[in-house]
Amino acid sequence: MKRALAYVVAALALALWLAPVYWLVTISLKKEVDQFAWPPLWFGFTPTLEHYREAFWVRPFGRYLLHSAIVAGVSTLAALAAGVPAAYALARFHWPGGWRERIGFWILSTRMLPPVVTCIPLLLMMRDVRLLDSLAGLILIYTGFNLPFVVWMMRGFFEEIPVELEEAAMVDGDSRLGALVRVLLPVAAPGLAATAVFCLIVAWNEFLFALMLSQTDRGTTLPVGIAASVTQYEIRWGAMSAAGVVAMAPVLVFAAVVQKYLVRGLTLGAVKG
């Protein structure tokens, strides 16, 4: 009975979580007359791909999707490239006077700053360096905001790896950088995958800075493009839902590909013995 009750509760929780997703998918496939039907048509409607055609052929959501993929992918790789060596230095090197903990806390404290307070300074800086309304400006900003998270996460993963592994590699003639690349990173691959997933999700869903720094279609990302479907005259529910469904797909596919490493990364260091 306890097991059956647990399955029932899990099924209800799953249904509750999937209901908005299912509603989004059905809205993207419904005709406009079916979208506002009462009672709501959960089933039994005639599906159509008209909204997907409108979103990606009539309207430039395809370009917005490409922009989001470039910004999220490049900023995630840049944050990992800069954050992993910094995390390794904090985890392995000796810092006199307790500076290792101070630097670690300072890096983490930057995540406590509300992003909205940096909007005006970042806008002025991007304007001065002529990166306003560009993908390069968004990449720089997303890299900066993801960098403290990468350093803090990877530092914990590196501290869980025995130092004897890299010492053995250096005894055999490898350099410290070579030991990091060929020994530590393969061992820390689950943590690296988990960190990459979180950074990608943050960059993919970010709305505030993308809205503030984009003025034309040249620098618009998908979240801003979807929000533009809400105007003072109408709300294009079908096109907005179709774009939302497509926006979910890349993150879900990436998470499914690295799922094995993601689960291992989230549980790495949880049990010590």
C-alpha positions in Angstrom: 0.0 0.0 0.0 2.8 2.4 0.8 4.4 1.7 -2.6 1.1 2.1 -4.4 0.5 5.4 -2.6 4.0 6.6 -3.5 3.3 5.9 -7.2 0.0 7.7 -7.1 1.6 10.8 -5.5 4.4 10.7 -8.0 2.0 10.4 -10.9 -0.1 13.3 -9.6 3.0 15.4 -9.2 4.2 14.5 -12.7 0.8 15.4 -14.2 0.7 18.7 -12.3 4.2 19.5 -13.7 3.4 18.5 -17.2 0.0 20.2 -17.5 1.4 23.6 -18.4 3.7 22.0 -21.0 0.9 20.0 -22.5 -1.3 23.2 -22.6 1.5 25.1 -24.4 1.9 22.4 -27.0 -1.8 22.1 -27.6 -2.2 25.9 -28.0 0.5 25.8 -30.6 -1.5 23.2 -32.5 -5.0 24.6 -32.1 -6.8 26.9 -34.5 -7.7 30.3 -33.0 -11.4 29.3 -32.5 -10.3 26.3 -30.5 -7.9 28.2 -28.3 -10.7 30.2 -26.7 -13.3 27.4 -26.6 -15.2 26.9 -23.4 -14.9 24.4 -21.8 -11.3 24.1 -22.9 -10.5 21.5 -25.5 -7.8 19.3 -23.9 -8.4 16.6 -26.5 -10.5 16.2 -29.6 -9.4 19.2 -31.7 -8.0 19.2 -35.2 -4.3 20.0 -35.1 -2.7 22.5 -37.4 0.9 23.7 -38.1 -0.2 27.2 -39.1 1.2 28.8 -36.0 4.6 27.2 -36.6 4.6 28.5 -40.2 3.7 31.9 -39.0 6.4 32.0 -36.3 9.3 30.7 -38.4 8.4 31.6 -41.9 6.3 34.8 -41.6 8.0 36.1 -38.5 11.7 36.0 -37.8 11.6 33.5 -34.8 14.1 31.3 -36.6 16.7 34.1 -36.5 16.0 34.7 -32.9 16.5 31.0 -32.2 19.8 31.1 -34.0 20.9 34.2 -31.9 19.9 32.4 -28.7 21.9 29.3 -29.6 25.0 31.3 -30.5 24.8 33.5 -27.4 24.1 30.7 -25.0 26.6 28.3 -26.5 29.5 30.7 -26.8 29.0 32.3 -23.4 28.8 28.8 -21.7 32.0 27.7 -23.4 33.8 31.0 -22.5 32.6 30.8 -18.9 33.9 27.2 -18.6 37.2 28.1 -20.3 37.9 30.9 -17.9 36.2 29.5 -14.8 37.8 26.0 -14.7 41.4 27.2 -14.4 40.3 29.7 -11.7 38.5 27.0 -9.8 41.5 24.7 -10.1 43.7 27.4 -8.7 41.4 28.0 -5.7 41.1 24.3 -5.0 44.8 23.3 -5.3 47.1 26.3 -4.7 48.1 27.6 -1.3 47.1 31.2 -0.7 48.7 32.9 2.3 46.7 34.8 4.9 43.4 33.0 4.2 43.1 34.7 0.8 41.7 31.5 -0.8 38.5 31.7 1.2 38.3 35.5 0.8 38.6 35.3 -3.0 36.1 32.4 -3.1 33.6 34.4 -1.1 34.1 37.5 -3.2 33.5 35.5 -6.4 30.3 34.1 -4.9 29.2 37.5 -3.6 28.9 38.8 -7.1 26.0 36.4 -7.6 24.1 38.1 -4.8 24.0 41.4 -6.6 20.5 42.0 -8.2 21.0 42.1 -12.0 18.6 45.0 -12.4 21.0 47.4 -10.6 23.7 46.8 -13.3 21.4 47.5 -16.2 22.3 51.2 -16.7 26.1 50.8 -16.2 26.2 47.9 -18.6 24.1 49.8 -21.1 26.4 52.7 -21.0 29.5 50.5 -21.3 28.1 48.6 -24.2 27.3 51.9 -25.9 30.8 53.3 -25.4 32.5 50.2 -26.8 30.0 50.0 -29.7 28.6 46.6 -28.7 25.0 47.7 -28.2 22.5 45.7 -30.1 25.0 42.9 -30.9 25.5 39.3 -30.0 29.0 39.9 -28.8 27.8 42.3 -26.1 25.3 39.7 -24.8 28.0 37.0 -24.9 30.3 39.2 -22.8 27.6 39.9 -20.2 26.4 36.3 -20.0 30.0 35.1 -19.6 30.5 37.5 -16.8 27.4 36.5 -14.9 28.0 32.7 -15.4 31.7 32.9 -14.5 31.2 33.1 -10.6 28.9 30.1 -10.8 31.4 28.1 -12.8 34.2 28.9 -10.4 32.2 28.1 -7.3 30.8 24.8 -8.7 34.0 23.5 -10.2 36.0 24.4 -7.1 33.9 22.0 -5.1 34.3 19.2 -7.7 38.1 19.6 -7.8 38.3 19.5 -4.1 36.6 16.1 -4.1 39.2 14.6 -6.4 42.3 13.2 -4.6 45.4 15.4 -5.2 47.5 12.2 -5.7 46.1 11.7 -9.2 47.7 14.9 -10.6 50.8 14.4 -8.5 51.3 11.0 -10.1 50.9 12.5 -13.5 53.5 15.2 -12.8 55.9 12.6 -11.4 55.6 10.8 -14.7 56.7 14.0 -16.5 53.4 15.8 -17.2 53.0 19.5 -16.6 50.4 20.9 -14.2 48.4 22.1 -17.1 48.7 18.7 -18.8 47.6 17.0 -15.6 44.6 19.3 -15.4 43.6 18.6 -19.0 44.4 14.9 -19.2 43.7 13.7 -15.7 41.5 16.0 -13.7 39.0 17.1 -16.4 38.1 13.5 -17.4 37.5 12.6 -13.7 35.5 15.9 -13.2 33.5 15.4 -16.4 30.2 14.8 -14.5 30.6 18.1 -12.6 31.6 19.9 -15.8 28.5 18.6 -17.5 26.2 19.7 -14.6 27.8 23.2 -14.6 27.5 23.5 -18.4 23.8 22.6 -18.2 23.0 25.2 -15.6 25.0 27.9 -17.4 23.3 27.1 -20.7 19.9 27.3 -19.1 20.7 30.6 -17.5 22.0 32.1 -20.8 19.2 30.6 -22.8 16.3 31.9 -20.7 17.8 35.3 -19.8 15.4 38.2 -20.7 16.4 41.4 -18.9 19.7 42.2 -20.5 18.6 40.8 -23.9 15.6 43.2 -23.8 17.7 46.2 -22.6 20.6 45.7 -25.1 18.7 44.7 -28.2 17.1 47.4 -30.3 16.7 45.6 -33.7 16.4 42.1 -35.0 20.1 42.0 -35.3 20.6 41.4 -31.6 17.3 40.0 -30.5 17.2 36.6 -28.8 14.3 34.2 -28.6 12.9 35.2 -25.1 12.7 38.9 -26.3 11.2 37.8 -29.6 8.5 35.7 -27.9 7.6 38.6 -25.6 7.2 40.9 -28.6 4.2 38.9 -29.6 2.3 40.7 -26.9 1.3 44.1 -28.3 -1.2 46.8 -27.4 -3.5 45.6 -30.1 -3.3 41.8 -29.9 -1.6 38.8 -28.5 -0.5 36.1 -30.9 -1.1 33.2 -28.7 -0.5 30.6 -31.4 2.8 31.9 -32.7 4.0 32.6 -29.2 3.2 29.1 -28.1 4.8 27.6 -31.2 8.0 29.6 -30.5 7.9 28.5 -26.8 7.7 24.8 -27.8 10.7 25.1 -30.1 12.6 27.1 -27.4 12.2 24.2 -25.0 13.6 21.6 -27.4 17.4 22.5 -27.5 17.8 22.6 -23.7 15.8 19.3 -23.3 17.9 17.6 -26.0 21.2 18.8 -24.4 20.1 17.8 -20.9 19.1 14.4 -22.2 22.5 13.9 -23.9 24.4 14.7 -20.7 21.9 13.2 -18.3 24.2 10.4 -17.2 26.9 12.9 -16.3 24.4 15.4 -14.9 23.1 12.9 -12.3 26.7 11.9 -11.4 27.7 15.5 -11.1 24.9 16.5 -8.9 25.6 13.6 -6.5 29.4 13.9 -6.6 30.6 14.5 -3.1 27.2 14.0 -1.5 28.4 10.8 0.3 31.8 10.6 2.0 33.2 7.5 3.4 
